[in-house]
Amino acid sequence: MNKEIIKRLIENALKELETVDCESNTKQIHTTNSKKVHKAYDILFNLNQKL
């Protein structure tokens, strides 16, 4: 796996995390945040497994 692919995967995970809303307390926002965090975790976990 080359550096460009690794960089792109990490950037994708960070983009998911930077859109997490930590200020709102509504159930809908919590659900959306949860999905974003899980997606970022999945990206990084799969990257870790490949390395």
C-alpha positions in Angstrom: 0.0 0.0 0.0 1.6 3.3 -1.1 1.7 6.5 0.9 -0.9 8.3 -1.2 -3.5 5.7 -0.5 -2.8 5.7 3.2 -2.9 9.5 3.3 -6.2 9.6 1.4 -7.7 7.0 3.8 -6.6 9.0 6.9 -7.9 12.2 5.4 -11.3 10.6 4.7 -11.5 9.5 8.4 -10.6 13.0 9.6 -13.2 14.5 7.3 -15.8 12.3 8.9 -14.7 13.3 12.4 -14.5 17.0 11.7 -18.2 17.1 10.9 -19.2 15.6 14.3 -21.4 18.1 16.2 -20.4 18.1 19.8 -22.7 20.9 20.8 -26.2 19.5 20.1 -28.1 17.2 22.4 -30.8 15.9 20.1 -31.3 12.3 19.4 -31.0 12.8 15.7 -27.6 14.5 16.0 -26.4 11.8 18.3 -27.4 9.2 15.8 -25.7 11.1 13.0 -22.6 11.6 15.1 -22.5 7.9 15.9 -22.6 6.9 12.3 -19.8 9.3 11.4 -17.6 8.1 14.2 -18.2 4.5 13.4 -17.4 5.2 9.7 -14.1 6.9 10.7 -13.3 4.0 13.0 -14.0 1.4 10.3 -11.7 3.3 7.8 -8.8 3.4 10.3 -9.4 -0.1 11.6 -9.2 -1.5 8.0 -6.1 0.6 7.3 -4.5 -0.8 10.4 -5.3 -4.4 9.4 -3.7 -3.8 6.0 -0.5 -2.4 7.5 
